[in-house]
Each structure stands twice: as structure tokens, then as C-alpha cells.
Amino acid sequence: MNSTYSRREFLNRSLAVGAGAAAIQLLPIGAATAAAVPSHRLTQSHDPAVLHRWISAVHSSVKRERYTPTNAARTYAYFSVAAYEAVVGGMPRHLSLGLQLNGLPRLPFAARNRRYDWPTAANAAMATIAPALFADRAESLAELADLEAAFRSERAVAVADGPTINRSVAHGRAVGDAIVTWIHADGWAGIQGLAYTPPVGPGLWQSTPPNFGTAIEPYWEQVRTFALSPVTTCTPPPPVAFSTDPASEFYAQALTTYHAVNNLADAQKDIAFFWRDNPDGTTGLPSGHWLLITGILIGQLGYNLEQAAELLALNSVTVADAFSSCWTEKYRTNLVRPVTYIQQNVDAAWTTPVNTPQFPEYTSGHSVGSGAAATTLTALVGTVAFVDNTGEVNGFASRSFDSIWDAANEAAISRLYGGIHYPMGIEAGIEQGICVSREVLGRISTRKSGPVG
């Protein structure tokens, strides 16, 4: 499948705003409940209810705590890896990610010839790492603890085998404890609270209206990636040379954004707000949007726990590394945002329909994350039509897509419609995300039989 376009093809396709696929009935995120079935030796005998419920709860917590885009992606990836590692012992065709992901040691493995309830193990593992990822966030920790207790009780009743439940809890906690140690060594704590003074000069990023906040995560390059190594592996080509000359290519980039915003059709405005996903407490960030889409696909495709755990882990790790790659580039180039450039050089009264977040322009995080997610998800599930109903909680109508790539390209172009990016930041971002996905999927393997894609 040709997933990328030339600059002209990309803009012409996106500015046209085509119609999506017919609506499909999907399993709502968080709607699944623990099935009353006995324990089984293999994860493929279980439904993915535990993952659906934790996806919903962690997404809610990330939104509540207003995590940064990079920390949101980091958080989702750790929870997904913990769930996968807790159940991989019941997946005889699959491999642990221990000794594959950066810094991750060999993990506790389930004992052979002993029975485990794999949903209970996944539940315990995710609950064990929650305090490391939501430290001092009392409301979120209480909600996640309640989820763990409720799900464990449901499984205890369904399985009616105390030793198996206890063994499964112990295994999940052992996996979780090992991952907590891995989390604490990733460098995130060391960059919290560090002062940052943005460099000053022509074409460099300045804090943007209307919030004029401080730079978000300027030192993220120091946080360990999951599989990408080094973080600069997928460095994009440099942006167009900065210039204020009306005849320059840079000025033309700004004019494209300017005219796109000034001539938005209602359908394009809907796209801008549907994919907004800014760190303002109303969304779970772009990585969270793709996490929920992954949950939609799991429900639609009727995946069992084995299939769902693999899909979540690979996609979440890919997207987390995509944001690390993107943030490294953002603060390497420190490029001025369109709203600043246009107000200073084109139209002093110009504003954007979507608030510009407080970090540099190049490349587009939505584009990098979406390019990575679409590449990974398509490698695992193929070309699948689906309905994205994730915006309903914020009053947005569901959107239908013929493929995962159609959704990814719409997410990317939404940042042009919102006035957030120049076309070059979007186009280079998609290619950067594709590169990250290919690198990650080429470095790690979940299948004993070979690559997944």
C-alpha cells in the first residue's frame, strides 16, 4: 500500500476532504466486562476485557493529570508492555520483550505446567506499575486501585480457584516490580523541573499566544527510548531556510497555513477540532487517541487477549518512540511557529482556530505519531475500515475511515487546518513516523516465527 504522498498530492488530497466509510458497530472502549469463564493455559482462550478496561482508565488518568504529549506516550507504552509481559507466558508462539527493549532485563516468567489466569496476571502487573507512573496523583491512583480490586474480585468469582488466582496475582506483581525498576532508570525523573531558556534569534521558536506558556519537555531527548536507538535514527531533512522575504519558500510555507485557515470549510474545521488532542485536560493527547483507536480495532476484529496484548504493546512502543524522535527534532531546530511568523510578517491580527501548544514547530507531533501508528497497525491488521467514536465524550460526531492510513493522514492535515504547522512540518513528520515504525519493528520481535509485518 502506498501510504505517503508527494507534497502536492498530500495537500490536494487533504484540502479536498473526502467522505469516509460507512458506519460500523464497534465495541465501546471500557464497555467490556470480565467474562465468567474458567482459567485457561493459553491467552488466546481469553477475551481482552482487562485491556479494554485499563485502556479506558489510564487514558482517563492521563487526561485528568494533563500529561505532556511525550509523557502520555511514555505512560501508555509502559502499561502496554507490562500487560504483554504478564501474559506472554500463555502465548507459546510469542517472545518476551525482555532483553529486546532498551534497558529491559530478562523478566520473571510464568512457571511451566502451572495454571494461571492471564487476565488476573495482566491486571496485577498494570496495577503494580501505576504508582510509578502516577506518583502523587491521588485521584488517579485511587481510580486505578479500584479497577484492580474490582477486576481481581470478578476473576476470583469467575475462576473459583483460589490458588490459581493467587499464583496469577503473584506473577503479575513480579513482572510489574521488574518494570517499575526499568521505569525508574529511564531518565524521566532527572529532567523534571530543569530550567530552560529558549535560544533567541531569527526564525527561532517563541512562546505563542494566547497562553504564552513555558516550553514543554525541552529535555526529552535525555529520556531513554523503548526500542529506537539512537533517538536521532530517524532525523528528518532540515526545514526550509528561514526568511522573511515575501518571495522566499519559507514565506510561501507560512502563506499556505495562513490561507488554509482563512478559507476553512466547515468540514475542515470539524477535522481540526476532532484531532485537536492538545494537553489541556480535555484529551488523552495524540498518543491516547491512537491508543483508543487500537482499542476500537481490537473490539471490531474480535481479537482475543493474545492478539490484543501484542497489538497494544507494539503500537504503544512505536508511538512512544515516535514522540521521542519528534521532540528531539523540535528542540534541535527550535523553529518558529506559524502564528508567530504570520503575526510578525503577514497579518498582525491573525489568530488560529486551535491554540498552538508551547513547543517548537518542526516536526508535527500529530504527523509523526500518526505516521508511526498507521505503519505499525497496518503491518499487524492490514487495511481495515473503522469508525472513530473517541470524540463523542467531547461532543464530536464519529468519523468513518476506509483505512488506518486515511485516519492518520487526516490527523496530520488537521494541524494545517488548526493553524499549528507549516506544510513542511506535516509532510516531514509523516515520513519521520514511518521511519520510526520500521526501525522499531525491525529491532524487536514478538513472534518466534519472525517479524509481524
VOKE-763773 format. One record per residue (C-alpha): chain; residue in three letters; x, z negated, y negated; residue number from 1. Coordinates in pm, 1 decimal. Each point is the difference from the previous one (the first is absolute). Layout:
ATOM mol type        X        Z        Y seq
ATOM   A  ALA        X        Z        Y NUM
...
***
This chain:
ATOM mol type        X        Z        Y seq
ATOM   A  MET      0.0      0.0      0.0   1
ATOM   A  ASN    132.5     88.4   -345.6   2
ATOM   A  SER    -40.1   -328.9   -184.4   3
ATOM   A  THR    178.2     85.1   -324.2   4
ATOM   A  TYR    -47.8    250.6   -274.6   5
ATOM   A  SER    204.8    165.1   -270.7   6
ATOM   A  ARG    -46.3   -148.7   -346.3   7
ATOM   A  ARG   -247.0    271.2   -100.7   8
ATOM   A  GLU   -192.4    -15.8    328.8   9
ATOM   A  PHE    -17.6   -378.8    -18.1  10
ATOM   A  LEU   -135.9     -9.6   -354.8  11
ATOM   A  ASN   -241.2    290.4     47.8  12
ATOM   A  ARG   -135.6   -151.8    322.8  13
ATOM   A  SER    -38.6   -346.2   -149.2  14
ATOM   A  LEU   -146.1    102.1   -334.7  15
ATOM   A  ALA   -271.5    192.9    183.7  16
ATOM   A  VAL   -134.2   -314.8    173.4  17
ATOM   A  GLY   -152.9    138.0    317.3  18
ATOM   A  ALA   -275.4   -157.2    205.5  19
ATOM   A  GLY     74.8   -226.9    296.5  20
ATOM   A  ALA   -120.9    -10.1    359.0  21
ATOM   A  ALA   -343.4   -108.6    113.2  22
ATOM   A  ALA    -54.2   -374.1     21.7  23
ATOM   A  ILE     93.4   -180.1    321.4  24
ATOM   A  GLN   -127.4   -335.1    117.0  25
ATOM   A  LEU    293.8   -240.7      7.1  26
ATOM   A  LEU     63.3   -352.6    118.0  27
ATOM   A  PRO     16.2   -207.2   -321.1  28
ATOM   A  ILE    318.4   -193.6    -50.2  29
ATOM   A  GLY    -52.4   -360.7     96.8  30
ATOM   A  ALA   -325.9     71.4    181.9  31
ATOM   A  ALA    144.9    -30.9    349.8  32
ATOM   A  THR    -30.9   -330.1    184.2  33
ATOM   A  ALA    185.2   -131.2    301.2  34
ATOM   A  ALA   -151.4    152.7    310.5  35
ATOM   A  ALA   -106.8   -235.2    277.9  36
ATOM   A  VAL    225.7    149.5    268.1  37
ATOM   A  PRO    245.0   -163.5    237.4  38
ATOM   A  SER    373.1      6.9    -54.6  39
ATOM   A  HIS    185.9    302.6    134.0  40
ATOM   A  ARG    360.5     71.1     76.7  41
ATOM   A  LEU      4.6    311.4   -221.1  42
ATOM   A  THR    -82.8     39.6   -368.2  43
ATOM   A  GLN   -178.5    328.1     66.4  44
ATOM   A  SER   -277.8   -206.0    160.2  45
ATOM   A  HIS    -73.6   -172.4   -332.9  46
ATOM   A  ASP   -168.2    118.4   -315.4  47
ATOM   A  PRO    183.5    -32.8   -335.6  48
ATOM   A  ALA   -237.4   -257.9   -151.3  49
ATOM   A  VAL    284.2   -241.4    -75.6  50
ATOM   A  LEU    177.4    267.3   -204.0  51
ATOM   A  HIS   -312.0    101.4   -191.7  52
ATOM   A  ARG    -64.9   -358.5   -102.4  53
ATOM   A  TRP    357.6    -68.7   -102.9  54
ATOM   A  ILE     26.4    329.8   -190.2  55
ATOM   A  SER   -302.3   -100.9   -203.9  56
ATOM   A  ALA    117.9   -356.7    -60.8  57
ATOM   A  VAL    358.7     87.5    -93.8  58
ATOM   A  HIS   -119.5    279.9   -227.7  59
ATOM   A  SER   -234.7   -245.8   -170.2  60
ATOM   A  SER    283.8   -248.5    -47.4  61
ATOM   A  VAL    239.1    258.3   -143.7  62
ATOM   A  LYS   -270.2    104.8   -244.9  63
ATOM   A  ARG    -78.7   -360.0    -96.2  64
ATOM   A  GLU    364.5    -86.7    -57.4  65
ATOM   A  ARG     66.2    314.1   -204.6  66
ATOM   A  TYR    308.2     92.2    196.9  67
ATOM   A  THR    227.5    271.0   -133.2  68
ATOM   A  PRO    -18.8    344.0    161.6  69
ATOM   A  THR    327.3    -53.4    184.6  70
ATOM   A  ASN    -75.7   -352.8    117.0  71
ATOM   A  ALA   -344.7    107.9    117.7  72
ATOM   A  ALA    154.9    270.3    217.4  73
ATOM   A  ARG    260.6   -249.8    126.8  74
ATOM   A  THR   -272.5   -250.4     89.6  75
ATOM   A  TYR   -215.7    248.4    190.5  76
ATOM   A  ALA    302.5    121.8    195.0  77
ATOM   A  TYR    102.7   -347.9    113.3  78
ATOM   A  PHE   -351.3    -82.4    121.3  79
ATOM   A  SER    -22.3    330.4    185.0  80
ATOM   A  VAL    339.6    -45.7    167.4  81
ATOM   A  ALA    -93.0   -356.0    101.6  82
ATOM   A  ALA   -322.2    121.3    162.3  83
ATOM   A  TYR    176.5    281.5    182.9  84
ATOM   A  GLU    277.7   -222.8    131.2  85
ATOM   A  ALA   -248.4   -262.9    117.1  86
ATOM   A  VAL   -178.4    253.2    222.6  87
ATOM   A  VAL    273.7    243.8    103.1  88
ATOM   A  GLY     52.4   -204.2    317.3  89
ATOM   A  GLY   -336.5    136.0    113.5  90
ATOM   A  MET     99.5    359.6    -84.2  91
ATOM   A  PRO    219.5    117.1    291.5  92
ATOM   A  ARG     56.7    344.4   -153.3  93
ATOM   A  HIS    121.0   -140.1   -330.9  94
ATOM   A  LEU    315.3   -149.8   -145.1  95
ATOM   A  SER     57.4   -304.9   -214.8  96
ATOM   A  LEU    123.5     62.4   -353.2  97
ATOM   A  GLY    252.7   -279.5     46.3  98
ATOM   A  LEU    355.3    134.0    -50.5  99
ATOM   A  GLN   -157.3    313.2   -154.7 100
ATOM   A  LEU   -121.1   -118.8   -339.4 101
ATOM   A  ASN    263.8   -104.8   -250.8 102
ATOM   A  GLY    115.3   -355.8     73.5 103
ATOM   A  LEU   -268.5    -65.7    261.3 104
ATOM   A  PRO    149.9   -170.1    306.8 105
ATOM   A  ARG   -124.4     16.3    356.4 106
ATOM   A  LEU   -339.9   -171.5     -3.4 107
ATOM   A  PRO   -164.7   -240.6    247.6 108
ATOM   A  PHE   -159.7    198.5    277.7 109
ATOM   A  ALA   -302.0    -89.6    209.1 110
ATOM   A  ALA     82.1   -129.4    348.6 111
ATOM   A  ARG    -52.1    244.3    279.3 112
ATOM   A  ASN   -278.0    -61.4    251.3 113
ATOM   A  ARG   -175.4   -245.7   -231.4 114
ATOM   A  ARG   -338.2     65.0   -155.4 115
ATOM   A  TYR    -35.4     19.3   -377.8 116
ATOM   A  ASP   -291.9     53.9   -229.8 117
ATOM   A  TRP    157.3    252.1   -234.7 118
ATOM   A  PRO   -249.9    -32.6   -288.2 119
ATOM   A  THR     73.7   -374.3     -2.7 120
ATOM   A  ALA    375.2     68.2     -7.5 121
ATOM   A  ALA    -32.6    240.4   -293.6 122
ATOM   A  ASN   -221.0   -247.5   -184.5 123
ATOM   A  ALA    256.8   -278.7     46.3 124
ATOM   A  ALA    294.2    216.8   -107.0 125
ATOM   A  MET   -162.9    112.0   -323.8 126
ATOM   A  ALA   -115.0   -353.2    -79.1 127
ATOM   A  THR    355.2   -125.9     53.6 128
ATOM   A  ILE    154.5    235.8   -256.5 129
ATOM   A  ALA   -273.7    -48.0   -261.0 130
ATOM   A  PRO    164.0   -302.2   -171.0 131
ATOM   A  ALA    322.3    197.3    -44.6 132
ATOM   A  LEU   -181.9    283.7   -177.2 133
ATOM   A  PHE   -255.3   -203.3   -196.0 134
ATOM   A  ALA    208.6   -308.8    -80.2 135
ATOM   A  ASP   -175.0   -230.6   -247.7 136
ATOM   A  ARG   -309.6    223.0     -2.5 137
ATOM   A  ALA   -241.2   -269.3    113.1 138
ATOM   A  GLU   -324.6    198.0     -4.6 139
ATOM   A  SER    143.3    292.0    193.9 140
ATOM   A  LEU    171.2   -224.9    253.4 141
ATOM   A  ALA   -320.9   -194.6     55.9 142
ATOM   A  GLU   -194.5    321.4     56.8 143
ATOM   A  LEU    257.2    131.3    247.9 144
ATOM   A  ALA     16.3   -336.3    181.0 145
ATOM   A  ASP   -378.6      5.2     33.5 146
ATOM   A  LEU     16.9    349.7    144.7 147
ATOM   A  GLU    263.7   -105.1    253.3 148
ATOM   A  ALA   -200.1   -303.6    113.1 149
ATOM   A  ALA   -328.5    189.2     23.0 150
ATOM   A  PHE    147.3    287.9    196.6 151
ATOM   A  ARG    189.8   -230.6    237.5 152
ATOM   A  SER   -321.2   -193.2     69.4 153
ATOM   A  GLU   -192.4    318.5     66.8 154
ATOM   A  ARG    262.6    117.5    245.2 155
ATOM   A  ALA     10.5   -337.8    173.3 156
ATOM   A  VAL   -373.4     25.0     65.5 157
ATOM   A  ALA     18.2    366.0    103.9 158
ATOM   A  VAL    296.5    -42.0    234.2 159
ATOM   A  ALA    -89.0   -348.2    128.6 160
ATOM   A  ASP    354.4    -48.8    128.9 161
ATOM   A  GLY    179.8   -277.3   -186.0 162
ATOM   A  PRO    350.9     57.5    141.6 163
ATOM   A  THR    -14.5    372.7    -87.3 164
ATOM   A  ILE   -114.2    -72.0   -355.2 165
ATOM   A  ASN    269.8   -265.9    -45.3 166
ATOM   A  ARG    267.1    230.7    142.4 167
ATOM   A  SER   -112.9    279.3   -232.2 168
ATOM   A  VAL      3.6   -224.2   -306.0 169
ATOM   A  ALA    348.2   -122.3     87.9 170
ATOM   A  HIS    127.1    354.5     43.2 171
ATOM   A  GLY   -152.7    116.7   -327.9 172
ATOM   A  ARG    149.3   -295.1   -185.7 173
ATOM   A  ALA    343.6     61.0    152.2 174
ATOM   A  VAL    -10.7    361.0   -118.6 175
ATOM   A  GLY   -125.4   -114.3   -339.6 176
ATOM   A  ASP    277.1   -258.3    -35.8 177
ATOM   A  ALA    265.0    265.6     66.8 178
ATOM   A  ILE   -156.5    230.9   -256.4 179
ATOM   A  VAL    -15.3   -280.4   -257.3 180
ATOM   A  THR    376.7    -37.3     32.4 181
ATOM   A  TRP     32.2    376.4    -47.8 182
ATOM   A  ILE   -226.4    -12.1   -306.7 183
ATOM   A  HIS    203.1   -272.6   -168.0 184
ATOM   A  ALA    317.3    208.4     32.5 185
ATOM   A  ASP   -132.0    317.0   -167.2 186
ATOM   A  GLY    121.0    -84.1   -351.5 187
ATOM   A  TRP   -342.8    -23.9   -164.1 188
ATOM   A  ALA     39.0   -365.4   -100.2 189
ATOM   A  GLY    329.0     76.0   -172.7 190
ATOM   A  ILE   -151.6    241.9   -251.3 191
ATOM   A  GLN   -288.3   -221.4   -110.4 192
ATOM   A  GLY     23.7   -116.1   -360.1 193
ATOM   A  LEU    306.0    207.9    -87.7 194
ATOM   A  ALA      9.1    102.7   -365.4 195
ATOM   A  TYR     -6.0    371.2    -74.4 196
ATOM   A  THR     70.4    181.8   -323.3 197
ATOM   A  PRO    -91.4    368.4     19.6 198
ATOM   A  PRO    270.1    238.9   -119.5 199
ATOM   A  VAL    -73.6    159.7   -336.1 200
ATOM   A  GLY     50.2    362.6    -91.1 201
ATOM   A  PRO   -162.0    343.1    -25.6 202
ATOM   A  GLY   -232.2     70.2    289.7 203
ATOM   A  LEU     23.5   -348.0    151.1 204
ATOM   A  TRP   -296.8   -209.0    106.3 205
ATOM   A  GLN   -170.8   -231.2   -246.9 206
ATOM   A  SER   -275.8   -250.0     71.5 207
ATOM   A  THR   -330.2    184.2    -28.4 208
ATOM   A  PRO   -335.8    -57.5   -168.2 209
ATOM   A  PRO   -242.4   -161.6     17.0 210
ATOM   A  ASN    158.7   -289.8    189.6 211
ATOM   A  PHE    366.0     26.2   -110.0 212
ATOM   A  GLY    107.1   -216.0    292.8 213
ATOM   A  THR    340.6    -69.0    148.8 214
ATOM   A  ALA    159.2    234.5    251.3 215
ATOM   A  ILE   -138.1    -42.0    353.3 216
ATOM   A  GLU    254.3    -49.6    279.4 217
ATOM   A  PRO    308.4    149.0   -169.0 218
ATOM   A  TYR    230.6   -137.4    270.7 219
ATOM   A  TRP   -193.8    116.5    305.7 220
ATOM   A  GLU    293.9    210.8    118.1 221
ATOM   A  GLN    155.7   -329.3    115.0 222
ATOM   A  VAL   -283.5    -71.9    246.2 223
ATOM   A  ARG     79.6    108.4    354.2 224
ATOM   A  THR   -187.4    305.5    122.9 225
ATOM   A  PHE   -171.8      4.7    337.9 226
ATOM   A  ALA    152.3    313.8    153.3 227
ATOM   A  LEU    128.8    224.3   -279.4 228
ATOM   A  SER    377.0    -36.5    -42.0 229
ATOM   A  PRO    135.8     24.3   -257.1 230
ATOM   A  VAL   -291.0    -30.5   -239.9 231
ATOM   A  THR    135.3    302.6   -190.1 232
ATOM   A  THR    -31.1    228.5    304.1 233
ATOM   A  CYS   -297.6    186.9   -148.6 234
ATOM   A  THR    112.4     11.2   -363.8 235
ATOM   A  PRO   -197.9    279.5   -169.7 236
ATOM   A  PRO    148.9    262.7   -231.1 237
ATOM   A  PRO     47.5   -122.3   -357.0 238
ATOM   A  PRO   -288.8     36.5   -243.7 239
ATOM   A  VAL     -5.0    274.7   -259.9 240
ATOM   A  ALA    250.4    -70.3   -278.7 241
ATOM   A  PHE   -156.2   -207.9   -275.4 242
ATOM   A  SER    -71.9    177.9   -325.3 243
ATOM   A  THR   -236.9    -26.6   -294.7 244
ATOM   A  ASP     31.0    370.9    -75.6 245
ATOM   A  PRO   -348.3    158.1     18.8 246
ATOM   A  ALA    160.0    296.9    176.2 247
ATOM   A  SER    159.0   -215.6    271.7 248
ATOM   A  GLU   -107.8    -38.4    361.4 249
ATOM   A  PHE    -36.9   -375.2    -46.8 250
ATOM   A  TYR   -241.6     51.8   -290.0 251
ATOM   A  ALA   -195.4    239.2    223.9 252
ATOM   A  GLN    -22.5   -269.0    266.5 253
ATOM   A  ALA   -149.2   -239.3   -252.9 254
ATOM   A  LEU   -241.6    263.8   -127.9 255
ATOM   A  THR   -127.0     59.7    354.1 256
ATOM   A  THR    -91.1   -368.0     29.4 257
ATOM   A  TYR   -140.3     -3.0   -353.5 258
ATOM   A  HIS   -227.9    299.5     55.4 259
ATOM   A  ALA   -104.6   -113.5    347.8 260
ATOM   A  VAL   -124.8   -330.9   -141.1 261
ATOM   A  ASN   -162.3    160.1   -304.3 262
ATOM   A  ASN   -194.7    244.8    216.7 263
ATOM   A  LEU    -99.4   -217.3    293.4 264
ATOM   A  ALA   -309.3    106.5    189.1 265
ATOM   A  ASP   -223.0   -281.3    123.9 266
ATOM   A  ALA    119.2     62.4    357.1 267
ATOM   A  GLN    362.4    -35.8   -108.2 268
ATOM   A  LYS    -74.8   -320.8   -185.9 269
ATOM   A  ASP   -163.2   -134.8    316.0 270
ATOM   A  ILE    318.1     79.8    191.4 271
ATOM   A  ALA    216.4   -175.6   -259.0 272
ATOM   A  PHE   -195.8   -323.0     32.9 273
ATOM   A  PHE    -62.8     14.8    374.8 274
ATOM   A  TRP    376.1      6.4     64.9 275
ATOM   A  ARG     95.4   -225.7   -292.7 276
ATOM   A  ASP    131.5   -280.0    225.4 277
ATOM   A  ASN    184.9   -175.1   -282.8 278
ATOM   A  PRO    132.2   -359.5     32.0 279
ATOM   A  ASP   -282.9   -159.5   -197.7 280
ATOM   A  GLY   -179.6   -212.1    259.2 281
ATOM   A  THR   -272.8    252.5     82.4 282
ATOM   A  THR    190.5    199.2    263.3 283
ATOM   A  GLY    239.1    -56.2    288.2 284
ATOM   A  LEU    245.6    249.5   -155.8 285
ATOM   A  PRO     76.2    352.9    128.6 286
ATOM   A  SER    151.6   -130.7    324.6 287
ATOM   A  GLY   -314.6   -206.9     54.6 288
ATOM   A  HIS   -215.9    306.7    -51.6 289
ATOM   A  TRP    193.2    175.5    276.3 290
ATOM   A  LEU    -21.7   -311.9    216.2 291
ATOM   A  LEU   -378.9     12.9    -26.6 292
ATOM   A  ILE      0.0    372.6     72.0 293
ATOM   A  THR    202.1    -73.3    312.6 294
ATOM   A  GLY   -270.2   -250.5     97.8 295
ATOM   A  ILE   -266.9    264.2    -57.7 296
ATOM   A  LEU    184.3    243.4    226.7 297
ATOM   A  ILE     39.1   -266.2    269.7 298
ATOM   A  GLY   -375.4    -60.7     -2.3 299
ATOM   A  GLN    -95.4    365.8    -16.7 300
ATOM   A  LEU    233.3    104.3    282.4 301
ATOM   A  GLY   -107.6   -288.2    223.1 302
ATOM   A  TYR    352.7   -130.8     38.2 303
ATOM   A  ASN     74.2   -292.1    227.4 304
ATOM   A  LEU    233.4   -284.9    -95.0 305
ATOM   A  GLU    307.9    180.2    131.3 306
ATOM   A  GLN    -62.1    315.7   -202.0 307
ATOM   A  ALA   -104.1   -191.2   -310.8 308
ATOM   A  ALA    301.1   -232.8      1.1 309
ATOM   A  GLU    241.6    291.0     22.6 310
ATOM   A  LEU   -174.1    200.3   -272.9 311
ATOM   A  LEU     -7.6   -297.0   -236.5 312
ATOM   A  ALA    361.8    -93.3     56.4 313
ATOM   A  LEU    145.6    346.5    -42.6 314
ATOM   A  ASN   -207.8     86.9   -303.9 315
ATOM   A  SER     52.2   -333.6   -174.8 316
ATOM   A  VAL    377.3      8.8     52.8 317
ATOM   A  THR     13.5    357.7   -126.6 318
ATOM   A  VAL   -201.4    -76.3   -312.3 319
ATOM   A  ALA    202.7   -314.2    -76.5 320
ATOM   A  ASP    324.6    197.1     18.1 321
ATOM   A  ALA   -155.9    274.9   -210.3 322
ATOM   A  PHE    -66.4   -249.5   -278.8 323
ATOM   A  SER    354.3   -133.8     25.3 324
ATOM   A  SER    132.7    355.3    -29.1 325
ATOM   A  CYS   -229.7     69.1   -294.3 326
ATOM   A  TRP     87.0   -320.3   -188.4 327
ATOM   A  THR    371.2     63.5     42.6 328
ATOM   A  GLU    -46.2    337.5   -166.5 329
ATOM   A  LYS   -226.2   -137.2   -273.4 330
ATOM   A  TYR    260.7   -242.6   -124.9 331
ATOM   A  ARG    288.4    242.0     58.3 332
ATOM   A  THR   -147.2    260.8   -236.4 333
ATOM   A  ASN   -205.8   -238.9   -221.1 334
ATOM   A  LEU   -202.9    293.3   -127.6 335
ATOM   A  VAL   -242.4    -35.4   -291.1 336
ATOM   A  ARG   -370.9      4.9     85.7 337
ATOM   A  PRO   -229.2    279.3   -126.7 338
ATOM   A  VAL   -203.9   -237.4   -219.4 339
ATOM   A  THR    312.3   -102.5   -192.7 340
ATOM   A  TYR    139.6    351.0    -31.0 341
ATOM   A  ILE   -331.5    156.7   -102.6 342
ATOM   A  GLN    -78.0   -267.1   -260.4 343
ATOM   A  GLN    347.7     40.7   -150.5 344
ATOM   A  ASN     26.4    378.6     13.9 345
ATOM   A  VAL   -340.0    163.7     47.1 346
ATOM   A  ASP   -300.9   -211.1    -99.8 347
ATOM   A  ALA     37.7   -354.4   -134.8 348
ATOM   A  ALA   -364.9    -84.3     76.7 349
ATOM   A  TRP      6.0    114.9    362.7 350
ATOM   A  THR    -95.0   -244.9    276.1 351
ATOM   A  THR    -31.3     18.6    376.4 352
ATOM   A  PRO   -316.6    -54.6    205.0 353
ATOM   A  VAL    194.6   -219.2    243.8 354
ATOM   A  ASN    236.3   -270.1   -127.3 355
ATOM   A  THR    364.0     87.1     56.2 356
ATOM   A  PRO    164.1   -267.8    218.1 357
ATOM   A  GLN    315.0   -171.7   -122.9 358
ATOM   A  PHE    283.2    188.0    165.8 359
ATOM   A  PRO    179.3    332.8    -53.3 360
ATOM   A  GLU   -151.3    339.2     70.4 361
ATOM   A  TYR    214.4    189.5    248.0 362
ATOM   A  THR   -109.8     30.1    277.5 363
ATOM   A  SER   -371.7    -64.8     49.1 364
ATOM   A  GLY    -58.2   -295.1    233.6 365
ATOM   A  HIS   -342.1    131.3     98.0 366
ATOM   A  SER    159.6    331.4     95.4 367
ATOM   A  VAL    292.3   -146.0    193.6 368
ATOM   A  GLY   -221.9   -244.9    190.2 369
ATOM   A  SER   -265.6    262.2     70.2 370
ATOM   A  GLY    252.1    261.4    111.7 371
ATOM   A  ALA    153.6   -251.0    238.5 372
ATOM   A  ALA   -334.6   -123.1    134.2 373
ATOM   A  ALA   -139.7    349.3     50.9 374
ATOM   A  THR    312.3    114.0    182.9 375
ATOM   A  THR      1.9   -301.0    231.8 376
ATOM   A  LEU   -373.4    -15.9     66.3 377
ATOM   A  THR    -25.0    373.6     62.4 378
ATOM   A  ALA    292.3    -20.7    243.9 379
ATOM   A  LEU   -190.3   -263.1    197.9 380
ATOM   A  VAL   -365.2    107.7    -25.0 381
ATOM   A  GLY      7.0    365.5   -104.9 382
ATOM   A  THR   -229.3    170.6   -248.4 383
ATOM   A  VAL   -302.8   -225.0    -24.2 384
ATOM   A  ALA   -296.4     18.2   -237.5 385
ATOM   A  PHE   -114.2   -338.7   -127.0 386
ATOM   A  VAL   -195.0   -178.8   -269.6 387
ATOM   A  ASP    180.3   -244.7   -226.2 388
ATOM   A  ASN   -249.2   -275.5    -85.6 389
ATOM   A  THR    261.2   -246.7   -124.9 390
ATOM   A  GLY   -110.8     28.4   -362.8 391
ATOM   A  GLU   -356.6   -115.1     60.8 392
ATOM   A  VAL     94.5   -361.6    -73.4 393
ATOM   A  ASN     92.0    111.8   -353.7 394
ATOM   A  GLY   -306.7    218.0    -45.4 395
ATOM   A  PHE    149.2    337.9     94.8 396
ATOM   A  ALA   -176.6    248.7    223.0 397
ATOM   A  SER    165.1     85.4    330.1 398
ATOM   A  ARG    216.7    310.9      8.3 399
ATOM   A  SER     18.6    247.2    288.8 400
ATOM   A  PHE    319.7    173.8    108.3 401
ATOM   A  ASP     68.8    280.2    246.2 402
ATOM   A  SER    338.3   -149.1     85.3 403
ATOM   A  ILE    233.1   -286.1    -77.0 404
ATOM   A  TRP    209.1    236.9   -209.2 405
ATOM   A  ASP   -299.9     89.7   -213.8 406
ATOM   A  ALA    -36.1   -368.8    -83.6 407
ATOM   A  ALA    372.0    -37.6    -68.4 408
ATOM   A  ASN     12.0    295.2   -237.5 409
ATOM   A  GLU   -306.4   -128.6   -182.1 410
ATOM   A  ALA    160.1   -343.3    -34.8 411
ATOM   A  ALA    310.2    162.4   -145.7 412
ATOM   A  ILE   -177.2    221.9   -253.6 413
ATOM   A  SER   -216.6   -295.0   -105.8 414
ATOM   A  ARG    301.4   -126.0   -196.8 415
ATOM   A  LEU      0.8    317.2   -208.9 416
ATOM   A  TYR   -371.0    -39.9    -67.7 417
ATOM   A  GLY     61.7   -363.3    -96.8 418
ATOM   A  GLY    276.5     97.3   -242.8 419
ATOM   A  ILE    252.5   -208.1    193.3 420
ATOM   A  HIS    252.2    266.5    104.2 421
ATOM   A  TYR    151.2    335.9    -83.0 422
ATOM   A  PRO    -49.0    271.3    264.2 423
ATOM   A  MET    366.5    -27.5    101.9 424
ATOM   A  GLY    -37.4   -368.6     91.0 425
ATOM   A  ILE   -293.8     84.5    223.5 426
ATOM   A  GLU    153.0    302.9    168.9 427
ATOM   A  ALA    338.5   -160.9     64.5 428
ATOM   A  GLY   -177.7   -315.7    115.5 429
ATOM   A  ILE   -188.9    179.0    276.1 430
ATOM   A  GLU    320.9    155.2    131.1 431
ATOM   A  GLN    175.5   -336.8    -20.0 432
ATOM   A  GLY   -275.9   -160.9    207.3 433
ATOM   A  ILE     18.2    274.9    262.0 434
ATOM   A  CYS    374.7    -54.9     22.6 435
ATOM   A  VAL    -40.8   -376.6     45.5 436
ATOM   A  SER   -254.0     44.7    278.5 437
ATOM   A  ARG    217.8    245.3    185.9 438
ATOM   A  GLU    302.9   -226.1    -35.0 439
ATOM   A  VAL   -188.3   -308.2    119.4 440
ATOM   A  LEU   -164.0    174.1    294.9 441
ATOM   A  GLY    337.1    144.9     91.7 442
ATOM   A  ARG    172.8   -339.8     -5.8 443
ATOM   A  ILE   -243.0   -212.6    198.9 444
ATOM   A  SER   -198.4     57.8    316.3 445
ATOM   A  THR   -305.2   -177.3    134.3 446
ATOM   A  ARG    -26.1    220.3    309.4 447
ATOM   A  LYS    216.8    -11.7    309.8 448
ATOM   A  SER    -78.7    367.4     50.7 449
ATOM   A  GLY    134.5    109.2   -339.8 450
ATOM   A  PRO   -110.0     50.5   -361.2 451
ATOM   A  VAL   -365.0    -38.6    -92.3 452
ATOM   A  GLY    -27.5    308.4   -217.7 453
***
